């Protein structure tokens, strides 16, 4: 959560992160158009949102289900819902924080992207749990 909070600072705003991502993309694809380059920068930033909130959901789910108390317990929907609610609340608070950073803007769309990362992580946990149960 602290890493996500620090990434909401001015240092990781679109203007600053595009200064890192764009040269790498230009080095890999020297003849890329400016429009395509901007699309890649935006998509990579949104993919980072999905990834960081998927990792957060995995960590929160592990905390919520407390496997040390009952190691045989695999999946409960109530744990998944609590995890999802916690991640959504944190995503919303992260966007609220960005309202006070001059180079950033708060966006409901980003909360939805963050939430999709959490949902993907929880689906992955569920699918892997079902797969392990079969074998």
SERO-4910 file (N, C-alpha, C, O; in steps of 0.05 Angstrom, whole numbers):
BEGIN
 pado doro    nc1    nc2    nc3   cac1   cac2   cac3    cc1    cc2    cc3    oc1    oc2    oc3
  Unk    A     17    -24      0      0      0      0     17     25      0     11     45    -13
  Unk    A     39     24     14     58     47     15     70     51    -13     74     74    -21
  Unk    A     76     30    -27     87     32    -54     66     45    -73     73     62    -89
  Unk    A     42     36    -71     20     48    -87     17     77    -80     14     94    -98
  Unk    A     17     83    -55     14    111    -46     36    128    -57     31    150    -67
  Unk    A     61    119    -56     83    134    -66     82    137    -97     91    157   -108
  Unk    A     71    117   -110     68    119   -139     46    139   -147     45    146   -171
  Unk    A     31    149   -128     10    169   -134     22    197   -132      7    217   -133
  Unk    A     47    199   -129     60    225   -127     65    237   -154     60    225   -175
  Unk    A     76    261   -154     82    275   -179    104    260   -195    103    260   -219
  Unk    A    122    248   -181    144    233   -194    135    212   -213    148    206   -233
  Unk    A    112    200   -208    101    179   -225     77    188   -242     62    171   -251
  Unk    A     75    214   -246     53    224   -262     58    216   -291     80    207   -298
  Unk    A     38    220   -308     40    213   -336     64    227   -349     79    215   -365
  Unk    A     68    252   -343     89    268   -355    117    256   -348    134    254   -365
  Unk    A    120    247   -323    145    236   -315    149    207   -324    171    200   -333
  Unk    A    129    191   -322    132    163   -330    135    160   -360    149    142   -370
  Unk    A    123    178   -376    127    177   -405    155    183   -413    164    175   -434
  Unk    A    169    198   -396    198    204   -401    215    179   -398    237    177   -408
  Unk    A    205    159   -384    219    133   -381    210    113   -402    227    100   -415
  Unk    A    184    111   -405    173     90   -423    178     97   -452    186     80   -468
  Unk    A    173    122   -459    176    130   -488    204    125   -499    205    114   -521
  Unk    A    225    132   -486    252    127   -498    257     97   -502    270     89   -521
  Unk    A    247     81   -484    251     52   -486    236     41   -511    247     26   -526
  Unk    A    211     50   -514    195     42   -537    208     52   -563    210     37   -582
  Unk    A    217     77   -563    230     88   -587    256     73   -593    262     69   -617
  Unk    A    270     64   -573    294     48   -578    287     21   -591    301     12   -609
  Unk    A    266      9   -581    257    -17   -592    244    -14   -620    248    -31   -637
  Unk    A    230      8   -624    215     13   -649    221     41   -658    205     59   -653
  Unk    A    243     46   -671    251     73   -678    232     88   -697    231    113   -696
  Unk    A    216     74   -713    199     87   -732    170     88   -723    152     92   -739
  Unk    A    165     86   -697    138     86   -687    126    115   -688    140    134   -684
  Unk    A    100    116   -694     87    143   -696     83    153   -668     82    138   -648
  Unk    A     80    180   -666     75    192   -640     49    182   -627     48    178   -603
  Unk    A     29    179   -644      3    169   -634      5    140   -622     -5    135   -601
  Unk    A     19    123   -636     23     96   -627     40     96   -602     35     80   -583
  Unk    A     60    113   -601     77    115   -577     60    123   -552     63    111   -531
  Unk    A     43    143   -555     26    152   -533      7    130   -524      2    126   -501
  Unk    A     -3    114   -544    -21     92   -537     -6     71   -520    -17     61   -501
  Unk    A     18     65   -528     35     45   -513     40     56   -485     39     40   -465
  Unk    A     46     81   -482     51     93   -455     26     90   -438     28     82   -415
  Unk    A      3     97   -449    -22     96   -433    -28     67   -426    -35     62   -403
  Unk    A    -26     49   -445    -32     21   -439    -13      9   -419    -22     -6   -401
  Unk    A     12     16   -420     31      5   -401     26     17   -373     29      3   -353
  Unk    A     18     42   -371     11     53   -345    -14     40   -333    -15     34   -310
  Unk    A    -34     35   -350    -58     21   -340    -53     -8   -333    -64    -18   -314
  Unk    A    -35    -21   -348    -27    -48   -341    -13    -48   -314    -16    -67   -298
  Unk    A      2    -27   -308     15    -25   -282     -6    -23   -260     -3    -35   -239
  Unk    A    -27     -8   -265    -49     -6   -246    -61    -34   -240    -64    -41   -217
  Unk    A    -67    -48   -261    -79    -75   -258    -60    -93   -242    -69   -107   -224
  Unk    A    -35    -92   -249    -15   -110   -236    -12   -103   -206    -12   -121   -190
  Unk    A     -8    -77   -200     -4    -71   -172    -28    -76   -154    -25    -84   -131
  Unk    A    -52    -73   -165    -76    -79   -149    -82   -108   -149    -95   -118   -130
  Unk    A    -73   -123   -169    -75   -153   -168    -57   -163   -145    -66   -181   -130
  Unk    A    -33   -153   -144    -15   -161   -122    -26   -154    -95    -25   -169    -76
  Unk    A    -37   -130    -93    -50   -121    -68    -72   -140    -60    -75   -148    -37
  Unk    A    -89   -147    -80   -111   -166    -74   -101   -193    -64   -113   -204    -46
  Unk    A    -80   -203    -76    -68   -228    -67    -59   -227    -38    -64   -245    -23
  Unk    A    -46   -205    -32    -36   -201     -4    -59   -198     15    -58   -209     37
  Unk    A    -79   -182      8   -102   -177     26   -117   -203     30   -126   -209     52
  Unk    A   -121   -218      8   -136   -243     10   -122   -262     29   -135   -276     45
  Unk    A    -96   -263     27    -80   -281     45    -84   -272     74    -86   -288     92
  Unk    A    -84   -246     78    -88   -235    105   -116   -241    115   -120   -249    138
  Unk    A   -136   -237     98   -164   -241    106   -170   -270    113   -185   -275    132
  Unk    A   -160   -288     97   -168   -316    102   -152   -329    124   -160   -351    134
  Unk    A   -130   -318    132   -113   -328    154   -108   -358    153   -119   -373    170
  Unk    A    -92   -368    134    -89   -396    131    -76   -410    155    -79   -434    159
  Unk    A    -61   -395    171    -48   -407    195    -69   -418    215    -64   -437    229
  Unk    A    -93   -405    215   -113   -413    234   -127   -439    225   -135   -456    242
  Unk    A   -131   -442    199   -144   -466    188   -132   -472    161   -143   -464    140
  Unk    A   -109   -486    160    -95   -491    135   -111   -507    114   -105   -504     90
  Unk    A   -131   -522    122   -146   -538    102   -167   -522     88   -177   -530     67
  Unk    A   -174   -499     99   -195   -483     87   -184   -470     61   -163   -458     62
  Unk    A   -199   -473     39   -189   -464     14   -201   -437      5   -187   -417      4
  Unk    A   -226   -437     -1   -239   -414    -13   -266   -408      0   -282   -426      4
  Unk    A   -270   -383      8   -296   -375     17   -302   -349      3   -286   -331      1
  Unk    A   -327   -348     -8   -335   -324    -22   -335   -299     -4   -330   -277    -13
  Unk    A   -340   -303     22   -340   -280     40   -312   -268     42   -309   -244     44
  Unk    A   -292   -285     42   -264   -275     42   -258   -259     16   -245   -238     17
  Unk    A   -268   -270     -6   -263   -256    -32   -277   -229    -32   -266   -209    -42
  Unk    A   -301   -228    -22   -317   -203    -22   -303   -183     -3   -301   -159    -10
  Unk    A   -295   -192     20   -281   -173     39   -255   -163     26   -249   -139     28
  Unk    A   -241   -181     13   -216   -172     -1   -222   -152    -22   -209   -131    -24
  Unk    A   -242   -157    -38   -249   -139    -60   -258   -112    -49   -250    -91    -60
  Unk    A   -274   -112    -28   -282    -86    -16   -259    -70     -5   -258    -46     -8
  Unk    A   -240    -84      8   -216    -70     18   -200    -58     -4   -190    -35     -2
  Unk    A   -196    -73    -26   -180    -63    -48   -195    -39    -62   -182    -20    -69
  Unk    A   -221    -41    -65   -236    -19    -77   -234      6    -60   -230     28    -70
  Unk    A   -237      2    -34   -234     26    -16   -206     38    -18   -203     62    -18
  Unk    A   -186     21    -20   -159     32    -22   -155     46    -49   -142     67    -51
  Unk    A   -166     34    -70   -164     46    -97   -177     74    -97   -167     93   -108
  Unk    A   -201     75    -84   -215    101    -83   -199    121    -66   -198    145    -73
  Unk    A   -187    112    -44   -172    131    -28   -146    140    -43   -137    162    -39
  Unk    A   -135    122    -59   -112    129    -75   -119    151    -95   -104    170   -100
  Unk    A   -142    148   -108   -151    169   -127   -158    195   -112   -153    216   -123
  Unk    A   -169    193    -88   -175    217    -72   -148    231    -66   -147    256    -68
  Unk    A   -128    216    -59   -102    227    -54    -91    242    -78    -79    264    -76
  Unk    A    -96    231   -102    -86    243   -127    -99    270   -133    -88    286   -147
  Unk    A   -123    275   -122   -136    301   -125   -119    323   -114   -122    346   -123
  Unk    A   -102    318    -95    -86    338    -82    -58    340    -93    -42    356    -83
  Unk    A    -52    325   -113    -26    326   -127    -30    342   -153    -45    333   -170
  Unk    A    -17    365   -156    -22    383   -178    -19    370   -206    -35    376   -224
  Unk    A     -1    351   -210      3    339   -236    -13    314   -240    -11    301   -261
  Unk    A    -30    307   -221    -47    283   -223    -76    290   -223    -83    313   -217
  Unk    A    -92    272   -231   -121    276   -230   -135    251   -219   -125    229   -224
  Unk    A   -156    255   -205   -171    232   -194   -190    222   -216   -201    238   -232
  Unk    A   -194    196   -218   -210    185   -239   -225    160   -229   -213    141   -218
  Unk    A   -251    160   -233   -267    136   -226   -258    113   -245   -258     90   -237
  Unk    A   -251    120   -269   -242     99   -288   -217     84   -277   -215     60   -280
  Unk    A   -199     99   -264   -176     85   -252   -184     67   -229   -172     46   -225
  Unk    A   -204     75   -214   -214     57   -193   -225     32   -205   -220     10   -194
  Unk    A   -239     34   -227   -249     10   -241   -227     -7   -252   -228    -32   -251
  Unk    A   -206      5   -263   -183    -10   -273   -169    -24   -250   -161    -47   -252
  Unk    A   -165    -10   -227   -153    -22   -203   -170    -46   -194   -159    -67   -186
  Unk    A   -196    -42   -194   -215    -63   -185   -213    -87   -203   -214   -110   -194
  Unk    A   -210    -82   -229   -207   -105   -248   -182   -121   -242   -182   -146   -245
  Unk    A   -161   -108   -233   -137   -123   -225   -142   -141   -201   -133   -163   -200
  Unk    A   -157   -130   -182   -164   -146   -158   -182   -170   -166   -178   -192   -156
  Unk    A   -201   -165   -183   -219   -186   -192   -203   -208   -207   -208   -232   -203
  Unk    A   -185   -200   -224   -169   -219   -238   -152   -236   -219   -150   -260   -223
  Unk    A   -141   -224   -199   -125   -239   -179   -143   -259   -164   -135   -281   -160
  Unk    A   -166   -250   -156   -184   -268   -141   -194   -291   -159   -196   -313   -150
  Unk    A   -199   -285   -184   -206   -307   -203   -183   -326   -206   -188   -351   -208
  Unk    A   -159   -316   -208   -136   -334   -210   -133   -352   -185   -128   -376   -188
  Unk    A   -137   -341   -162   -137   -357   -137   -158   -378   -138   -153   -401   -131
  Unk    A   -182   -371   -147   -204   -390   -148   -198   -412   -168   -202   -436   -161
  Unk    A   -189   -405   -192   -183   -425   -212   -160   -443   -203   -162   -468   -206
  Unk    A   -139   -432   -192   -117   -449   -182   -126   -468   -160   -118   -491   -158
  Unk    A   -144   -457   -142   -155   -474   -121   -171   -497   -131   -169   -520   -121
  Unk    A   -188   -492   -151   -204   -513   -164   -185   -534   -178   -190   -558   -176
  Unk    A   -165   -524   -191   -146   -541   -205   -131   -559   -185   -128   -583   -190
  Unk    A   -122   -547   -163   -108   -563   -143   -126   -584   -130   -117   -606   -123
  Unk    A   -151   -577   -126   -170   -595   -114   -175   -620   -132   -178   -642   -121
  Unk    A   -175   -616   -158   -178   -639   -176   -155   -658   -176   -158   -682   -178
  Unk    A   -131   -647   -173   -107   -664   -173   -100   -673   -145    -80   -687   -141
***
